[in-house]
């Protein structure tokens, strides 16, 4: 599996996204990462292995403590890949906005003509 696929696969799980969000504020131990979740340490460790395989985290070793830290490179690659689609959709929305403005500009003269015609014939709205 390519790196981008591994990244998106790892990000597909809300628990792993929450772990990454926590790690964005600094390194943490497995116990610290597990604290907000109602799951066992082995279950959290499985999530960490998925994140590690996707190279989204690194696990260090300091005496008895094995801190986990976020690795930004794969997230940057995913962001760069998504950026091309954001630009595509922004261009589409810009064209749609222009089209709607054209329609509104065409409706104004038609509405004004209709309103003046109603006044000439004594019609009320």
Backbone atoms as SQL, in Angstrom:
CREATE TABLE atoms (id INTEGER PRIMARY KEY, chain TEXT, resi INTEGER, resn TEXT, atom TEXT, x REAL, y REAL, z REAL);
INSERT INTO atoms VALUES
  (1, 'A', 1, 'UNK', 'N', 0.846, -1.176, 0.000),
  (2, 'A', 1, 'UNK', 'CA', 0.000, 0.000, 0.000),
  (3, 'A', 1, 'UNK', 'C', 0.892, 1.241, 0.000),
  (4, 'A', 2, 'UNK', 'N', 0.530, 2.231, -0.807),
  (5, 'A', 2, 'UNK', 'CA', 1.354, 3.444, -0.870),
  (6, 'A', 2, 'UNK', 'C', 1.154, 4.297, 0.385),
  (7, 'A', 3, 'UNK', 'N', 2.040, 5.230, 0.586),
  (8, 'A', 3, 'UNK', 'CA', 2.057, 6.039, 1.808),
  (9, 'A', 3, 'UNK', 'C', 0.789, 6.878, 1.971),
  (10, 'A', 4, 'UNK', 'N', 0.296, 7.452, 0.885),
  (11, 'A', 4, 'UNK', 'CA', -0.919, 8.261, 0.957),
  (12, 'A', 4, 'UNK', 'C', -2.117, 7.405, 1.373),
  (13, 'A', 5, 'UNK', 'N', -2.205, 6.209, 0.836),
  (14, 'A', 5, 'UNK', 'CA', -3.285, 5.290, 1.220),
  (15, 'A', 5, 'UNK', 'C', -3.180, 4.899, 2.682),
  (16, 'A', 6, 'UNK', 'N', -1.959, 4.643, 3.155),
  (17, 'A', 6, 'UNK', 'CA', -1.756, 4.321, 4.571),
  (18, 'A', 6, 'UNK', 'C', -2.192, 5.489, 5.457),
  (19, 'A', 7, 'UNK', 'N', -1.861, 6.700, 5.028),
  (20, 'A', 7, 'UNK', 'CA', -2.238, 7.883, 5.807),
  (21, 'A', 7, 'UNK', 'C', -3.750, 8.001, 5.907),
  (22, 'A', 8, 'UNK', 'N', -4.441, 7.939, 4.767),
  (23, 'A', 8, 'UNK', 'CA', -5.893, 8.078, 4.790),
  (24, 'A', 8, 'UNK', 'C', -6.565, 6.918, 5.529),
  (25, 'A', 9, 'UNK', 'N', -6.015, 5.740, 5.401),
  (26, 'A', 9, 'UNK', 'CA', -6.562, 4.589, 6.124),
  (27, 'A', 9, 'UNK', 'C', -6.433, 4.802, 7.632),
  (28, 'A', 10, 'UNK', 'N', -5.287, 5.293, 8.070),
  (29, 'A', 10, 'UNK', 'CA', -5.073, 5.546, 9.498),
  (30, 'A', 10, 'UNK', 'C', -5.989, 6.664, 9.994),
  (31, 'A', 11, 'UNK', 'N', -6.201, 7.673, 9.172),
  (32, 'A', 11, 'UNK', 'CA', -7.047, 8.809, 9.560),
  (33, 'A', 11, 'UNK', 'C', -8.535, 8.493, 9.521),
  (34, 'A', 12, 'UNK', 'N', -8.892, 7.357, 8.957),
  (35, 'A', 12, 'UNK', 'CA', -10.311, 6.997, 8.826),
  (36, 'A', 12, 'UNK', 'C', -10.965, 6.700, 10.173),
  (37, 'A', 13, 'UNK', 'N', -10.183, 6.411, 11.177),
  (38, 'A', 13, 'UNK', 'CA', -10.732, 6.053, 12.484),
  (39, 'A', 13, 'UNK', 'C', -10.739, 7.263, 13.424),
  (40, 'A', 14, 'UNK', 'N', -11.880, 7.556, 14.059),
  (41, 'A', 14, 'UNK', 'CA', -11.955, 8.728, 14.946),
  (42, 'A', 14, 'UNK', 'C', -11.044, 8.627, 16.172),
  (43, 'A', 15, 'UNK', 'N', -10.791, 7.426, 16.657),
  (44, 'A', 15, 'UNK', 'CA', -9.881, 7.271, 17.795),
  (45, 'A', 15, 'UNK', 'C', -8.474, 7.675, 17.399),
  (46, 'A', 16, 'UNK', 'N', -8.047, 7.244, 16.235),
  (47, 'A', 16, 'UNK', 'CA', -6.695, 7.605, 15.779),
  (48, 'A', 16, 'UNK', 'C', -6.582, 9.098, 15.509),
  (49, 'A', 17, 'UNK', 'N', -7.650, 9.692, 14.983),
  (50, 'A', 17, 'UNK', 'CA', -7.628, 11.151, 14.775),
  (51, 'A', 17, 'UNK', 'C', -7.533, 11.873, 16.119),
  (52, 'A', 18, 'UNK', 'N', -8.238, 11.368, 17.120),
  (53, 'A', 18, 'UNK', 'CA', -8.179, 11.971, 18.459),
  (54, 'A', 18, 'UNK', 'C', -6.777, 11.827, 19.055),
  (55, 'A', 19, 'UNK', 'N', -6.156, 10.688, 18.841),
  (56, 'A', 19, 'UNK', 'CA', -4.785, 10.478, 19.327),
  (57, 'A', 19, 'UNK', 'C', -3.847, 11.480, 18.660),
  (58, 'A', 20, 'UNK', 'N', -3.973, 11.650, 17.356),
  (59, 'A', 20, 'UNK', 'CA', -3.129, 12.621, 16.654),
  (60, 'A', 20, 'UNK', 'C', -3.378, 14.046, 17.147),
  (61, 'A', 21, 'UNK', 'N', -4.644, 14.357, 17.412),
  (62, 'A', 21, 'UNK', 'CA', -4.969, 15.692, 17.931),
  (63, 'A', 21, 'UNK', 'C', -4.269, 15.920, 19.273),
  (64, 'A', 22, 'UNK', 'N', -4.284, 14.897, 20.119),
  (65, 'A', 22, 'UNK', 'CA', -3.594, 15.010, 21.415),
  (66, 'A', 22, 'UNK', 'C', -2.100, 15.173, 21.216),
  (67, 'A', 23, 'UNK', 'N', -1.530, 14.395, 20.304),
  (68, 'A', 23, 'UNK', 'CA', -0.079, 14.465, 20.067),
  (69, 'A', 23, 'UNK', 'C', 0.345, 15.777, 19.413),
  (70, 'A', 24, 'UNK', 'N', -0.580, 16.483, 18.807),
  (71, 'A', 24, 'UNK', 'CA', -0.216, 17.766, 18.191),
  (72, 'A', 24, 'UNK', 'C', 0.193, 18.791, 19.250),
  (73, 'A', 25, 'UNK', 'N', -0.172, 18.539, 20.514),
  (74, 'A', 25, 'UNK', 'CA', 0.248, 19.452, 21.585),
  (75, 'A', 25, 'UNK', 'C', 1.520, 18.977, 22.289),
  (76, 'A', 26, 'UNK', 'N', 2.079, 17.843, 21.836),
  (77, 'A', 26, 'UNK', 'CA', 3.340, 17.372, 22.400),
  (78, 'A', 26, 'UNK', 'C', 3.337, 15.872, 22.623),
  (79, 'A', 27, 'UNK', 'N', 4.523, 15.291, 22.863),
  (80, 'A', 27, 'UNK', 'CA', 4.638, 13.851, 23.080),
  (81, 'A', 27, 'UNK', 'C', 3.826, 13.398, 24.295),
  (82, 'A', 28, 'UNK', 'N', 3.431, 12.127, 24.253),
  (83, 'A', 28, 'UNK', 'CA', 2.654, 11.552, 25.358),
  (84, 'A', 28, 'UNK', 'C', 2.920, 10.062, 25.449),
  (85, 'A', 29, 'UNK', 'N', 2.719, 9.528, 26.638),
  (86, 'A', 29, 'UNK', 'CA', 2.878, 8.088, 26.841),
  (87, 'A', 29, 'UNK', 'C', 1.599, 7.380, 26.397),
  (88, 'A', 30, 'UNK', 'N', 1.678, 6.071, 26.281),
  (89, 'A', 30, 'UNK', 'CA', 0.505, 5.268, 25.915),
  (90, 'A', 30, 'UNK', 'C', -0.589, 5.456, 26.963),
  (91, 'A', 31, 'UNK', 'N', -0.208, 5.465, 28.245),
  (92, 'A', 31, 'UNK', 'CA', -1.199, 5.669, 29.309),
  (93, 'A', 31, 'UNK', 'C', -1.893, 7.023, 29.169),
  (94, 'A', 32, 'UNK', 'N', -1.129, 8.059, 28.867),
  (95, 'A', 32, 'UNK', 'CA', -1.722, 9.393, 28.691),
  (96, 'A', 32, 'UNK', 'C', -2.656, 9.416, 27.492),
  (97, 'A', 33, 'UNK', 'N', -2.263, 8.732, 26.433),
  (98, 'A', 33, 'UNK', 'CA', -3.098, 8.690, 25.227),
  (99, 'A', 33, 'UNK', 'C', -4.362, 7.872, 25.453),
  (100, 'A', 34, 'UNK', 'N', -4.255, 6.848, 26.290),
  (101, 'A', 34, 'UNK', 'CA', -5.396, 5.967, 26.539),
  (102, 'A', 34, 'UNK', 'C', -6.416, 6.583, 27.494),
  (103, 'A', 35, 'UNK', 'N', -5.984, 7.519, 28.330),
  (104, 'A', 35, 'UNK', 'CA', -6.838, 8.067, 29.389),
  (105, 'A', 35, 'UNK', 'C', -8.239, 8.500, 28.935),
  (106, 'A', 36, 'UNK', 'N', -8.398, 9.246, 27.838),
  (107, 'A', 36, 'UNK', 'CA', -9.744, 9.711, 27.487),
  (108, 'A', 36, 'UNK', 'C', -10.647, 8.644, 26.863),
  (109, 'A', 37, 'UNK', 'N', -10.107, 7.479, 26.587),
  (110, 'A', 37, 'UNK', 'CA', -10.882, 6.445, 25.897),
  (111, 'A', 37, 'UNK', 'C', -11.302, 5.333, 26.856),
  (112, 'A', 38, 'UNK', 'N', -12.472, 4.788, 26.607),
  (113, 'A', 38, 'UNK', 'CA', -12.921, 3.651, 27.419),
  (114, 'A', 38, 'UNK', 'C', -12.565, 2.362, 26.679),
  (115, 'A', 39, 'UNK', 'N', -11.260, 2.134, 26.566),
  (116, 'A', 39, 'UNK', 'CA', -10.763, 0.903, 25.935),
  (117, 'A', 39, 'UNK', 'C', -9.498, 0.472, 26.638),
  (118, 'A', 40, 'UNK', 'N', -9.136, -0.749, 26.412),
  (119, 'A', 40, 'UNK', 'CA', -7.957, -1.317, 27.070),
  (120, 'A', 40, 'UNK', 'C', -6.672, -0.734, 26.481),
  (121, 'A', 41, 'UNK', 'N', -5.593, -0.860, 27.239),
  (122, 'A', 41, 'UNK', 'CA', -4.279, -0.425, 26.735),
  (123, 'A', 41, 'UNK', 'C', -3.879, -1.199, 25.477),
  (124, 'A', 42, 'UNK', 'N', -4.133, -2.526, 25.401),
  (125, 'A', 42, 'UNK', 'CA', -3.801, -3.235, 24.166),
  (126, 'A', 42, 'UNK', 'C', -4.572, -2.685, 22.952),
  (127, 'A', 43, 'UNK', 'N', -5.824, -2.268, 23.164),
  (128, 'A', 43, 'UNK', 'CA', -6.602, -1.696, 22.048),
  (129, 'A', 43, 'UNK', 'C', -5.990, -0.377, 21.600),
  (130, 'A', 44, 'UNK', 'N', -5.586, 0.459, 22.547),
  (131, 'A', 44, 'UNK', 'CA', -4.924, 1.726, 22.209),
  (132, 'A', 44, 'UNK', 'C', -3.606, 1.437, 21.500),
  (133, 'A', 45, 'UNK', 'N', -2.885, 0.437, 21.968),
  (134, 'A', 45, 'UNK', 'CA', -1.611, 0.062, 21.335),
  (135, 'A', 45, 'UNK', 'C', -1.816, -0.352, 19.882),
  (136, 'A', 46, 'UNK', 'N', -2.919, -1.040, 19.591),
  (137, 'A', 46, 'UNK', 'CA', -3.209, -1.409, 18.198),
  (138, 'A', 46, 'UNK', 'C', -3.403, -0.165, 17.337),
  (139, 'A', 47, 'UNK', 'N', -4.112, 0.835, 17.875),
  (140, 'A', 47, 'UNK', 'CA', -4.287, 2.092, 17.143),
  (141, 'A', 47, 'UNK', 'C', -2.933, 2.768, 16.911),
  (142, 'A', 48, 'UNK', 'N', -2.088, 2.724, 17.932),
  (143, 'A', 48, 'UNK', 'CA', -0.762, 3.330, 17.796),
  (144, 'A', 48, 'UNK', 'C', 0.076, 2.612, 16.742),
  (145, 'A', 49, 'UNK', 'N', -0.055, 1.298, 16.657),
  (146, 'A', 49, 'UNK', 'CA', 0.682, 0.547, 15.629),
  (147, 'A', 49, 'UNK', 'C', 0.230, 0.949, 14.228),
  (148, 'A', 50, 'UNK', 'N', -1.070, 1.170, 14.057),
  (149, 'A', 50, 'UNK', 'CA', -1.576, 1.622, 12.746),
  (150, 'A', 50, 'UNK', 'C', -0.992, 2.996, 12.417),
  (151, 'A', 51, 'UNK', 'N', -0.993, 3.883, 13.394),
  (152, 'A', 51, 'UNK', 'CA', -0.432, 5.227, 13.179),
  (153, 'A', 51, 'UNK', 'C', 1.067, 5.162, 12.901),
  (154, 'A', 52, 'UNK', 'N', 1.743, 4.257, 13.585),
  (155, 'A', 52, 'UNK', 'CA', 3.185, 4.088, 13.390),
  (156, 'A', 52, 'UNK', 'C', 3.480, 3.508, 12.006),
  (157, 'A', 53, 'UNK', 'N', 2.683, 2.524, 11.580),
  (158, 'A', 53, 'UNK', 'CA', 2.863, 1.926, 10.255),
  (159, 'A', 53, 'UNK', 'C', 2.644, 2.975, 9.153),
  (160, 'A', 54, 'UNK', 'N', 1.721, 3.894, 9.394),
  (161, 'A', 54, 'UNK', 'CA', 1.459, 4.967, 8.424),
  (162, 'A', 54, 'UNK', 'C', 2.476, 6.100, 8.563),
  (163, 'A', 55, 'UNK', 'N', 3.410, 5.952, 9.479),
  (164, 'A', 55, 'UNK', 'CA', 4.458, 6.939, 9.746),
  (165, 'A', 55, 'UNK', 'C', 3.891, 8.277, 10.210),
  (166, 'A', 56, 'UNK', 'N', 2.746, 8.219, 10.891),
  (167, 'A', 56, 'UNK', 'CA', 2.136, 9.429, 11.432),
  (168, 'A', 56, 'UNK', 'C', 2.624, 9.723, 12.849),
  (169, 'A', 57, 'UNK', 'N', 3.204, 8.707, 13.495),
  (170, 'A', 57, 'UNK', 'CA', 3.795, 8.908, 14.822),
  (171, 'A', 57, 'UNK', 'C', 5.132, 8.193, 14.889),
  (172, 'A', 58, 'UNK', 'N', 5.934, 8.622, 15.843),
  (173, 'A', 58, 'UNK', 'CA', 7.202, 7.950, 16.154),
  (174, 'A', 58, 'UNK', 'C', 7.159, 7.604, 17.635),
  (175, 'A', 59, 'UNK', 'N', 7.709, 6.465, 17.967),
  (176, 'A', 59, 'UNK', 'CA', 7.753, 6.053, 19.370),
  (177, 'A', 59, 'UNK', 'C', 9.204, 6.049, 19.824),
  (178, 'A', 60, 'UNK', 'N', 9.452, 6.800, 20.874),
  (179, 'A', 60, 'UNK', 'CA', 10.804, 6.891, 21.414),
  (180, 'A', 60, 'UNK', 'C', 11.002, 5.941, 22.565),
  (181, 'A', 61, 'UNK', 'N', 12.172, 6.032, 23.164),
  (182, 'A', 61, 'UNK', 'CA', 12.432, 5.204, 24.347),
  (183, 'A', 61, 'UNK', 'C', 13.326, 6.015, 25.279),
  (184, 'A', 62, 'UNK', 'N', 12.742, 6.378, 26.405),
  (185, 'A', 62, 'UNK', 'CA', 13.483, 7.102, 27.447),
  (186, 'A', 62, 'UNK', 'C', 13.281, 6.340, 28.746),
  (187, 'A', 63, 'UNK', 'N', 14.256, 5.565, 29.126),
  (188, 'A', 63, 'UNK', 'CA', 14.175, 4.688, 30.312),
  (189, 'A', 63, 'UNK', 'C', 12.940, 3.809, 30.207),
  (190, 'A', 64, 'UNK', 'N', 12.021, 3.901, 31.165),
  (191, 'A', 64, 'UNK', 'CA', 10.803, 3.095, 31.139),
  (192, 'A', 64, 'UNK', 'C', 9.704, 3.729, 30.295),
  (193, 'A', 65, 'UNK', 'N', 9.907, 4.945, 29.915),
  (194, 'A', 65, 'UNK', 'CA', 8.871, 5.725, 29.209),
  (195, 'A', 65, 'UNK', 'C', 9.074, 5.622, 27.705),
  (196, 'A', 66, 'UNK', 'N', 8.024, 5.277, 26.965),
  (197, 'A', 66, 'UNK', 'CA', 8.095, 5.205, 25.501),
  (198, 'A', 66, 'UNK', 'C', 7.143, 6.255, 24.929),
  (199, 'A', 67, 'UNK', 'N', 7.603, 7.502, 24.869),
  (200, 'A', 67, 'UNK', 'CA', 6.710, 8.568, 24.400),
  (201, 'A', 67, 'UNK', 'C', 6.393, 8.435, 22.906),
  (202, 'A', 68, 'UNK', 'N', 5.183, 8.821, 22.578),
  (203, 'A', 68, 'UNK', 'CA', 4.760, 8.877, 21.181),
  (204, 'A', 68, 'UNK', 'C', 4.768, 10.338, 20.763),
  (205, 'A', 69, 'UNK', 'N', 5.181, 10.589, 19.540),
  (206, 'A', 69, 'UNK', 'CA', 5.203, 11.954, 19.008),
  (207, 'A', 69, 'UNK', 'C', 4.654, 11.939, 17.582),
  (208, 'A', 70, 'UNK', 'N', 4.008, 13.019, 17.218),
  (209, 'A', 70, 'UNK', 'CA', 3.428, 13.126, 15.881),
  (210, 'A', 70, 'UNK', 'C', 4.526, 13.387, 14.847),
  (211, 'A', 71, 'UNK', 'N', 4.346, 12.852, 13.659),
  (212, 'A', 71, 'UNK', 'CA', 5.246, 13.121, 12.533),
  (213, 'A', 71, 'UNK', 'C', 4.404, 13.812, 11.459),
  (214, 'A', 72, 'UNK', 'N', 4.803, 14.990, 11.075),
  (215, 'A', 72, 'UNK', 'CA', 3.968, 15.830, 10.217),
  (216, 'A', 72, 'UNK', 'C', 4.086, 15.535, 8.720),
  (217, 'A', 73, 'UNK', 'N', 5.168, 14.928, 8.271),
  (218, 'A', 73, 'UNK', 'CA', 5.393, 14.755, 6.828),
  (219, 'A', 73, 'UNK', 'C', 4.234, 14.063, 6.102),
  (220, 'A', 74, 'UNK', 'N', 3.721, 12.932, 6.592),
  (221, 'A', 74, 'UNK', 'CA', 2.614, 12.289, 5.881),
  (222, 'A', 74, 'UNK', 'C', 1.342, 13.146, 5.853),
  (223, 'A', 75, 'UNK', 'N', 1.124, 13.910, 6.916),
  (224, 'A', 75, 'UNK', 'CA', -0.051, 14.797, 6.934),
  (225, 'A', 75, 'UNK', 'C', 0.108, 15.902, 5.897),
  (226, 'A', 76, 'UNK', 'N', 1.328, 16.386, 5.731),
  (227, 'A', 76, 'UNK', 'CA', 1.597, 17.414, 4.716),
  (228, 'A', 76, 'UNK', 'C', 1.350, 16.847, 3.325),
  (229, 'A', 77, 'UNK', 'N', 1.771, 15.614, 3.097),
  (230, 'A', 77, 'UNK', 'CA', 1.537, 14.979, 1.794),
  (231, 'A', 77, 'UNK', 'C', 0.040, 14.838, 1.518),
  (232, 'A', 78, 'UNK', 'N', -0.733, 14.446, 2.534),
  (233, 'A', 78, 'UNK', 'CA', -2.185, 14.309, 2.368),
  (234, 'A', 78, 'UNK', 'C', -2.819, 15.677, 2.095),
  (235, 'A', 79, 'UNK', 'N', -2.366, 16.684, 2.815),
  (236, 'A', 79, 'UNK', 'CA', -2.883, 18.043, 2.617),
  (237, 'A', 79, 'UNK', 'C', -2.559, 18.537, 1.209),
  (238, 'A', 80, 'UNK', 'N', -1.351, 18.300, 0.759),
  (239, 'A', 80, 'UNK', 'CA', -0.963, 18.707, -0.599),
  (240, 'A', 80, 'UNK', 'C', -1.829, 18.008, -1.645),
  (241, 'A', 81, 'UNK', 'N', -2.102, 16.736, -1.432),
  (242, 'A', 81, 'UNK', 'CA', -2.935, 15.983, -2.376),
  (243, 'A', 81, 'UNK', 'C', -4.346, 16.550, -2.399),
  (244, 'A', 82, 'UNK', 'N', -4.905, 16.862, -1.218),
  (245, 'A', 82, 'UNK', 'CA', -6.266, 17.402, -1.145),
  (246, 'A', 82, 'UNK', 'C', -6.348, 18.835, -1.679),
  (247, 'A', 83, 'UNK', 'N', -5.262, 19.559, -1.603),
  (248, 'A', 83, 'UNK', 'CA', -5.237, 20.961, -2.045),
  (249, 'A', 83, 'UNK', 'C', -5.650, 21.105, -3.506),
  (250, 'A', 84, 'UNK', 'N', -5.225, 20.177, -4.350),
  (251, 'A', 84, 'UNK', 'CA', -5.586, 20.273, -5.763),
  (252, 'A', 84, 'UNK', 'C', -7.098, 20.182, -5.950),
  (253, 'A', 85, 'UNK', 'N', -7.759, 19.411, -5.111),
  (254, 'A', 85, 'UNK', 'CA', -9.211, 19.274, -5.211),
  (255, 'A', 85, 'UNK', 'C', -9.931, 20.474, -4.604),
  (256, 'A', 86, 'UNK', 'N', -9.341, 21.064, -3.586),
  (257, 'A', 86, 'UNK', 'CA', -9.910, 22.290, -3.030),
  (258, 'A', 86, 'UNK', 'C', -9.891, 23.385, -4.093),
  (259, 'A', 87, 'UNK', 'N', -8.783, 23.502, -4.792),
  (260, 'A', 87, 'UNK', 'CA', -8.676, 24.510, -5.853),
  (261, 'A', 87, 'UNK', 'C', -9.694, 24.232, -6.953),
  (262, 'A', 88, 'UNK', 'N', -9.884, 22.968, -7.311),
  (263, 'A', 88, 'UNK', 'CA', -10.863, 22.582, -8.317),
  (264, 'A', 88, 'UNK', 'C', -12.257, 23.035, -7.905),
  (265, 'A', 89, 'UNK', 'N', -12.650, 22.714, -6.652),
  (266, 'A', 89, 'UNK', 'CA', -13.995, 23.062, -6.193),
  (267, 'A', 89, 'UNK', 'C', -14.169, 24.559, -6.019),
  (268, 'A', 90, 'UNK', 'N', -13.131, 25.251, -5.587),
  (269, 'A', 90, 'UNK', 'CA', -13.242, 26.711, -5.482),
  (270, 'A', 90, 'UNK', 'C', -13.481, 27.332, -6.848),
  (271, 'A', 91, 'UNK', 'N', -12.790, 26.841, -7.871),
  (272, 'A', 91, 'UNK', 'CA', -12.997, 27.353, -9.227),
  (273, 'A', 91, 'UNK', 'C', -14.422, 27.070, -9.683),
  (274, 'A', 92, 'UNK', 'N', -14.932, 25.893, -9.366),
  (275, 'A', 92, 'UNK', 'CA', -16.316, 25.553, -9.723),
  (276, 'A', 92, 'UNK', 'C', -17.308, 26.492, -9.033),
  (277, 'A', 93, 'UNK', 'N', -17.095, 26.731, -7.750),
  (278, 'A', 93, 'UNK', 'CA', -18.000, 27.604, -7.003),
  (279, 'A', 93, 'UNK', 'C', -17.908, 29.046, -7.509),
  (280, 'A', 94, 'UNK', 'N', -16.711, 29.478, -7.891),
  (281, 'A', 94, 'UNK', 'CA', -16.562, 30.825, -8.454),
  (282, 'A', 94, 'UNK', 'C', -17.361, 30.956, -9.744),
  (283, 'A', 95, 'UNK', 'N', -17.303, 29.922, -10.608),
  (284, 'A', 95, 'UNK', 'CA', -18.076, 29.955, -11.858),
  (285, 'A', 95, 'UNK', 'C', -19.576, 29.950, -11.568),
  (286, 'A', 96, 'UNK', 'N', -19.992, 29.172, -10.595),
  (287, 'A', 96, 'UNK', 'CA', -21.402, 29.133, -10.218),
  (288, 'A', 96, 'UNK', 'C', -21.843, 30.494, -9.688),
  (289, 'A', 97, 'UNK', 'N', -21.016, 31.127, -8.890),
  (290, 'A', 97, 'UNK', 'CA', -21.326, 32.452, -8.354),
  (291, 'A', 97, 'UNK', 'C', -21.491, 33.470, -9.489),
  (292, 'A', 98, 'UNK', 'N', -20.586, 33.420, -10.460),
  (293, 'A', 98, 'UNK', 'CA', -20.691, 34.323, -11.621),
  (294, 'A', 98, 'UNK', 'C', -21.990, 34.079, -12.380),
  (295, 'A', 99, 'UNK', 'N', -22.350, 32.840, -12.570),
  (296, 'A', 99, 'UNK', 'CA', -23.577, 32.494, -13.282),
  (297, 'A', 99, 'UNK', 'C', -24.809, 33.011, -12.534),
  (298, 'A', 100, 'UNK', 'N', -24.823, 32.843, -11.221),
  (299, 'A', 100, 'UNK', 'CA', -25.952, 33.327, -10.427),
  (300, 'A', 100, 'UNK', 'C', -26.060, 34.846, -10.488),
  (301, 'A', 101, 'UNK', 'N', -24.933, 35.523, -10.480),
  (302, 'A', 101, 'UNK', 'CA', -24.949, 36.991, -10.613),
  (303, 'A', 101, 'UNK', 'C', -25.508, 37.407, -11.969),
  (304, 'A', 102, 'UNK', 'N', -25.136, 36.675, -13.019),
  (305, 'A', 102, 'UNK', 'CA', -25.676, 36.960, -14.356),
  (306, 'A', 102, 'UNK', 'C', -27.193, 36.776, -14.362),
  (307, 'A', 103, 'UNK', 'N', -27.678, 35.706, -13.764),
  (308, 'A', 103, 'UNK', 'CA', -29.119, 35.459, -13.702),
  (309, 'A', 103, 'UNK', 'C', -29.837, 36.567, -12.937),
  (310, 'A', 104, 'UNK', 'N', -29.253, 36.985, -11.823),
  (311, 'A', 104, 'UNK', 'CA', -29.860, 38.059, -11.040),
  (312, 'A', 104, 'UNK', 'C', -29.883, 39.357, -11.831),
  (313, 'A', 105, 'UNK', 'N', -28.822, 39.633, -12.571),
  (314, 'A', 105, 'UNK', 'CA', -28.771, 40.852, -13.380),
  (315, 'A', 105, 'UNK', 'C', -29.834, 40.816, -14.477),
  (316, 'A', 106, 'UNK', 'N', -30.095, 39.637, -15.037),
  (317, 'A', 106, 'UNK', 'CA', -31.125, 39.503, -16.072),
  (318, 'A', 106, 'UNK', 'C', -32.525, 39.628, -15.476),
  (319, 'A', 107, 'UNK', 'N', -32.711, 39.187, -14.239),
  (320, 'A', 107, 'UNK', 'CA', -34.024, 39.241, -13.594),
  (321, 'A', 107, 'UNK', 'C', -34.418, 40.656, -13.210),
  (322, 'A', 108, 'UNK', 'N', -33.467, 41.495, -12.839),
  (323, 'A', 108, 'UNK', 'CA', -33.784, 42.859, -12.401),
  (324, 'A', 108, 'UNK', 'C', -34.501, 43.657, -13.482),
  (325, 'A', 109, 'UNK', 'N', -34.007, 43.704, -14.731),
  (326, 'A', 109, 'UNK', 'CA', -34.739, 44.449, -15.758),
  (327, 'A', 109, 'UNK', 'C', -36.131, 43.858, -16.013),
  (328, 'A', 110, 'UNK', 'N', -36.232, 42.533, -15.961),
  (329, 'A', 110, 'UNK', 'CA', -37.525, 41.888, -16.193),
  (330, 'A', 110, 'UNK', 'C', -38.499, 42.239, -15.070),
  (331, 'A', 111, 'UNK', 'N', -38.024, 42.289, -13.841),
  (332, 'A', 111, 'UNK', 'CA', -38.880, 42.649, -12.706),
  (333, 'A', 111, 'UNK', 'C', -39.288, 44.118, -12.785),
  (334, 'A', 112, 'UNK', 'N', -38.347, 44.976, -13.163),
  (335, 'A', 112, 'UNK', 'CA', -38.655, 46.410, -13.274),
  (336, 'A', 112, 'UNK', 'C', -39.686, 46.635, -14.371),
  (337, 'A', 113, 'UNK', 'N', -39.543, 45.947, -15.493),
  (338, 'A', 113, 'UNK', 'CA', -40.478, 46.079, -16.608),
  (339, 'A', 113, 'UNK', 'C', -41.863, 45.603, -16.193),
  (340, 'A', 114, 'UNK', 'N', -41.916, 44.511, -15.456),
  (341, 'A', 114, 'UNK', 'CA', -43.184, 43.954, -14.981),
  (342, 'A', 114, 'UNK', 'C', -43.850, 44.907, -13.996),
  (343, 'A', 115, 'UNK', 'N', -43.062, 45.516, -13.113),
  (344, 'A', 115, 'UNK', 'CA', -43.602, 46.444, -12.121),
  (345, 'A', 115, 'UNK', 'C', -44.144, 47.691, -12.794),
  (346, 'A', 116, 'UNK', 'N', -43.441, 48.244, -13.780),
  (347, 'A', 116, 'UNK', 'CA', -43.923, 49.451, -14.463),
  (348, 'A', 116, 'UNK', 'C', -45.152, 49.134, -15.299),
  (349, 'A', 117, 'UNK', 'N', -45.223, 47.961, -15.866),
  (350, 'A', 117, 'UNK', 'CA', -46.389, 47.537, -16.642),
  (351, 'A', 117, 'UNK', 'C', -47.609, 47.422, -15.740),
  (352, 'A', 118, 'UNK', 'N', -47.419, 46.923, -14.521),
  (353, 'A', 118, 'UNK', 'CA', -48.521, 46.781, -13.566),
  (354, 'A', 118, 'UNK', 'C', -49.044, 48.145, -13.160),
  (355, 'A', 119, 'UNK', 'N', -48.142, 49.126, -12.977),
  (356, 'A', 119, 'UNK', 'CA', -48.564, 50.467, -12.574),
  (357, 'A', 119, 'UNK', 'C', -49.368, 51.136, -13.690),
  (358, 'A', 120, 'UNK', 'N', -48.958, 50.949, -14.946),
  (359, 'A', 120, 'UNK', 'CA', -49.639, 51.570, -16.079),
  (360, 'A', 120, 'UNK', 'C', -51.076, 51.055, -16.194),
  (361, 'A', 121, 'UNK', 'N', -51.271, 49.820, -15.898),
  (362, 'A', 121, 'UNK', 'CA', -52.595, 49.207, -16.055),
  (363, 'A', 121, 'UNK', 'C', -53.388, 49.206, -14.760),
  (364, 'A', 122, 'UNK', 'N', -52.860, 49.850, -13.735),
  (365, 'A', 122, 'UNK', 'CA', -53.576, 49.962, -12.465),
  (366, 'A', 122, 'UNK', 'C', -53.664, 48.674, -11.688),
  (367, 'A', 123, 'UNK', 'N', -52.797, 47.759, -11.962),
  (368, 'A', 123, 'UNK', 'CA', -52.797, 46.486, -11.236),
  (369, 'A', 123, 'UNK', 'C', -52.009, 46.615, -9.959),
  (370, 'A', 124, 'UNK', 'N', -52.473, 45.937, -8.954),
  (371, 'A', 124, 'UNK', 'CA', -51.742, 45.907, -7.681),
  (372, 'A', 124, 'UNK', 'C', -51.127, 44.525, -7.487),
  (373, 'A', 125, 'UNK', 'N', -50.058, 44.530, -6.759),
  (374, 'A', 125, 'UNK', 'CA', -49.436, 43.244, -6.422),
  (375, 'A', 125, 'UNK', 'C', -49.876, 42.791, -5.085);
